[in-house]
């Protein structure tokens, strides 16, 4: 089974949004039994909390479920359990390498899955208040990430 972990700072805005959107696309592709999806934060401020109200409202607007998503903090064991660890911005990627105490080849900046963008990372709506901007980037990146995983891992819904 392929495993994907989305990571942001507090795990209540961007990474749970990415987890929910990516899960939505995985289910649409019939690959839910082949791809495990989770999200986490580098910080511990929101452990056990559901996604931010703005995240949940935006997901609901687009018919994407956030059911079962609760904030947790990244653990060292995640680096062994997940093949694709996706940092929502460059700071998250740097923090992931610090937590792991090494550079892992399977830690990727989310923005790399949005070719041609001028963004350096997915803006944090906790600070910007712009959940639509975040959703638009997450949607693009998740579609491209799924295509890349399907291609690289040779997955099919059979």
C-alpha positions in Angstrom: 0.0 0.0 0.0 1.2 3.5 -0.9 1.2 5.9 2.1 0.9 9.8 1.9 1.3 12.2 4.8 0.5 15.9 4.4 2.2 18.2 6.9 1.8 21.9 7.8 2.4 23.8 11.0 -0.6 23.1 13.2 -2.5 20.5 11.2 -5.8 22.4 11.3 -5.8 24.3 8.0 -3.7 23.3 5.0 -2.7 19.7 5.7 -6.1 18.5 6.7 -7.5 20.2 3.7 -5.0 18.4 1.5 -5.7 15.1 3.3 -9.5 15.5 2.6 -9.1 16.7 -1.0 -6.6 14.0 -1.8 -8.8 11.3 -0.2 -11.7 12.6 -2.3 -9.7 12.1 -5.5 -8.3 8.7 -4.4 -11.9 7.5 -3.8 -13.1 8.9 -7.1 -10.2 6.9 -8.8 -11.2 3.8 -6.9 -7.8 3.5 -5.2 -8.9 3.8 -1.6 -7.7 0.3 -0.9 -4.2 1.1 -2.3 -3.4 4.5 -0.9 -3.3 5.3 2.8 -3.7 9.1 3.6 -3.0 11.1 6.7 -2.0 14.6 7.8 0.0 16.0 10.7 1.5 19.2 12.0 5.1 20.0 13.1 3.7 21.8 16.1 1.6 20.4 19.0 -0.8 23.2 19.6 -3.9 21.6 18.1 -3.5 17.9 18.8 -6.9 16.2 18.8 -8.8 19.1 17.3 -10.9 18.9 14.1 -9.9 21.1 11.1 -10.3 24.9 11.4 -13.8 26.1 10.8 -12.7 27.9 7.6 -11.2 24.6 6.2 -14.3 22.7 7.0 -16.6 25.3 5.4 -14.5 25.3 2.2 -14.4 21.5 2.0 -18.2 21.4 2.6 -18.7 24.0 -0.2 -17.0 21.6 -2.6 -18.6 18.4 -1.3 -15.4 17.1 0.2 -15.7 15.2 3.5 -13.5 16.0 6.5 -14.9 13.2 8.6 -12.4 11.5 10.9 -9.7 14.1 10.5 -8.2 15.3 13.8 -4.9 17.2 14.3 -1.8 15.2 15.4 1.9 16.0 15.5 4.5 14.4 13.2 6.5 11.6 14.8 9.8 10.2 13.9 8.2 6.9 13.0 6.2 8.6 10.3 9.4 8.8 8.2 9.4 5.0 8.2 5.7 4.5 7.7 5.0 7.0 4.9 6.5 6.9 1.4 5.3 10.3 0.4 5.7 13.1 3.1 4.4 16.4 1.7 5.3 19.7 3.4 2.8 22.4 2.6 5.6 25.1 2.5 9.4 25.3 2.6 9.3 26.0 6.4 7.4 22.7 6.9 9.9 20.8 4.8 12.8 22.3 6.8 11.0 21.4 10.0 10.4 17.8 8.8 14.1 17.3 8.1 14.9 18.7 11.6 12.4 16.3 13.2 13.8 13.4 11.3 17.4 14.5 12.1 18.3 13.7 8.5 17.3 14.6 5.0 14.8 12.1 3.6 14.3 11.6 -0.1 10.6 11.0 0.3 9.9 14.5 1.8 8.5 16.8 -0.9 7.4 20.4 -1.0 3.7 20.4 -2.0 4.3 23.2 -4.4 6.4 21.0 -6.6 3.2 19.3 -7.7 1.9 22.6 -9.2 4.2 23.2 -12.2 4.5 26.8 -13.4 3.1 28.4 -10.2 4.7 31.5 -8.8 3.9 30.4 -5.2 6.8 29.2 -3.1 4.4 27.3 -0.8 0.8 27.0 0.0 -0.2 30.2 2.0 -1.5 29.5 5.5 -5.1 30.7 5.7 -4.7 30.8 9.5 -2.8 34.0 8.8 -4.2 35.1 5.4 -7.8 34.2 6.0 -8.0 33.2 2.3 -9.3 29.6 2.4 -10.3 29.8 -1.3 -6.7 30.5 -2.4 -5.5 27.6 -0.3 -8.2 25.3 -1.6 -7.4 26.2 -5.2 -3.7 25.3 -4.7 -4.5 22.2 -2.8 -6.9 21.0 -5.5 -4.3 21.5 -8.3 -1.5 19.9 -6.3 -3.5 16.9 -5.1 -4.7 16.1 -8.7 -1.0 16.2 -9.9 0.3 14.3 -6.9 -2.2 11.5 -7.5 -1.3 11.3 -11.1 2.4 11.1 -10.2 1.8 8.4 -7.6 -0.3 6.3 -10.0 2.3 6.6 -12.7 5.4 5.9 -10.4 3.8 3.2 -8.4 1.9 1.6 -11.3 -1.4 1.7 -9.5 -4.7 0.8 -11.1 -8.2 0.4 -9.6 -8.4 -3.3 -10.5 
